[in-house]
Amino acid sequence: MEIASALRQLLTDVFALYLKTKNFHWHMSGRHFREDHLLLDEHGAQIFAMTDAIAEAGAQDRRCHAPLHQRYLTTPMSARQQ
């Protein structure tokens, strides 16, 4: 898989996670509403901040580092943690 393609997929997934987090944030209810609402707001902000870094990485020419990045992006997380 090409690095740019992998980064586009990662960006798509991270943005979808951001939208889902904000959806939970806006539709909270219950006994711990305030704490959960603030926690999800913070998580949403952190996730959204990741999107810029991922988009920047995809826009740069990283051919000299391609083998390392390509291995990282195409290897399942469970295999990387061993």
C-alpha positions as CSV (number, residue, x, y, z in Angstrom):
1,M,0.0,0.0,0.0
2,E,1.3,3.5,-0.8
3,I,2.0,5.7,2.1
4,A,-0.3,8.5,0.9
5,S,-3.1,6.1,0.5
6,A,-2.6,4.7,4.0
7,L,-2.5,8.2,5.5
8,R,-5.7,9.1,3.7
9,Q,-7.4,6.0,5.2
10,L,-6.0,6.8,8.6
11,L,-7.3,10.4,8.3
12,T,-10.7,9.2,7.3
13,D,-10.8,6.8,10.3
14,V,-9.6,9.5,12.8
15,F,-12.2,12.0,11.5
16,A,-14.9,9.4,11.8
17,L,-13.8,8.8,15.4
18,Y,-13.9,12.5,16.0
19,L,-17.5,12.8,14.7
20,K,-18.6,9.8,16.8
21,T,-17.0,11.3,19.9
22,K,-18.8,14.6,19.3
23,N,-22.1,12.8,18.7
24,F,-21.7,11.1,22.1
25,H,-20.6,14.5,23.6
26,W,-23.8,16.2,22.5
27,H,-26.2,13.4,23.3
28,M,-25.0,12.6,26.9
29,S,-27.4,12.2,29.8
30,G,-27.3,10.7,33.2
31,R,-25.9,11.1,36.6
32,H,-22.4,11.9,35.5
33,F,-23.4,14.2,32.7
34,R,-21.0,17.0,33.4
35,E,-17.9,14.9,33.9
36,D,-18.6,12.7,30.9
37,H,-19.5,15.7,28.8
38,L,-16.3,17.5,29.6
39,L,-14.2,14.3,29.1
40,L,-15.7,13.7,25.7
41,D,-15.2,17.3,24.7
42,E,-11.5,17.0,25.7
43,H,-11.1,13.7,23.8
44,G,-12.8,15.2,20.7
45,A,-10.4,18.2,20.7
46,Q,-7.4,15.8,21.0
47,I,-8.7,13.6,18.2
48,F,-9.4,16.6,16.0
49,A,-5.9,17.9,16.6
50,M,-4.5,14.7,15.2
51,T,-6.2,15.2,11.8
52,D,-4.0,18.2,11.0
53,A,-0.8,16.3,11.7
54,I,-1.9,13.3,9.7
55,A,-2.9,15.5,6.7
56,E,0.4,17.3,6.9
57,A,2.3,14.0,6.9
58,G,0.3,12.9,3.8
59,A,1.1,16.1,2.0
60,Q,4.9,15.9,2.5
61,D,7.3,13.9,0.3
62,R,8.5,11.1,2.5
63,R,10.1,8.9,-0.1
64,C,13.4,8.6,1.9
65,H,11.5,7.2,4.9
66,A,9.0,5.2,3.0
67,P,10.1,1.7,4.0
68,L,9.8,2.4,7.7
69,H,6.6,4.3,7.5
70,Q,5.1,1.8,5.1
71,R,5.9,-1.1,7.4
72,Y,4.4,0.7,10.3
73,L,1.2,1.8,8.5
74,T,0.5,-1.6,6.9
75,T,1.4,-3.8,9.9
76,P,-1.6,-4.6,12.2
77,M,-1.3,-2.9,15.6
78,S,-1.4,-6.3,17.4
79,A,1.7,-7.4,15.4
80,R,3.6,-4.2,16.2
81,Q,3.1,-4.6,20.0
82,Q,4.9,-7.9,20.2
